[in-house]
Amino acid sequence: MGDIVNTAAPVVRRGQGELLWELRAATSAGLSNDRYERRSLDLKGRSTPTEVLVLEVFGDTG
């Protein structure tokens, strides 16, 4: 379960106004794949790119 939790946890980029969700977690949460920008990230310790959905965050993010 550790790998799933580590990969699926949303990552907040403070000050950037974005919330990144790992694609499998976002889909499980009911977020539509075609509604949000999709990115492929090369993460340290991962052998394959991680697909994420980008959600814009409004308000004070810093």
N, C-alpha and C positions, 0 to 999 in steps of 0.2 A: 504494500500500500504506500510505502514511502515515496517511490518514484512517481506514482500517480498524483499524490498530494503535492510534491515539489514541482512537478510540471504543470499541474492544473491550477495552482494558486494564481489568482489575478496579480499582476504586477503593476504598481502605480508608478508612473514616471512623474515625480513631483515637479511642479512648475511647467510641465509640458501640456497640461490640459488633456491628457489621454489616460485611459485605463485599458490595459492589454489583458485579454482573456485567452487562455489556451483554447484552441478551437473545439476540442472534445468537451471541455468543461462548459464553454459557452453554449454549445449545442444542447448539452444536457440541461442547462438552465433555461432553455427555450429561446435563446437569442437566434435570430434569423441570420444565416450565413450570407444572404444576398443583401442585407440591409446595412451592413457595416463594412468598412475597409478591412481587407485581409492582408496580413504580412507574414513573411517567412523569416524567422530569426535563427541565427546560429548562436546557440547558447553553450557556454563553457560546460564541459562534461557530457555533452550530448553528441552522439555520432551522426544524427540526422537533424535537419532544420525543424524547428518547432513552429507550427502554424498558429497564428493568433488572430483574433478579431480586435479592432481598434474602436473603442467607444470614447466619444468626446465627453469631457467632464466640464461642467459649468460651475462657476463660483470660485471661491478661494481654494486653490489646490496647493498652495505653498505655505 
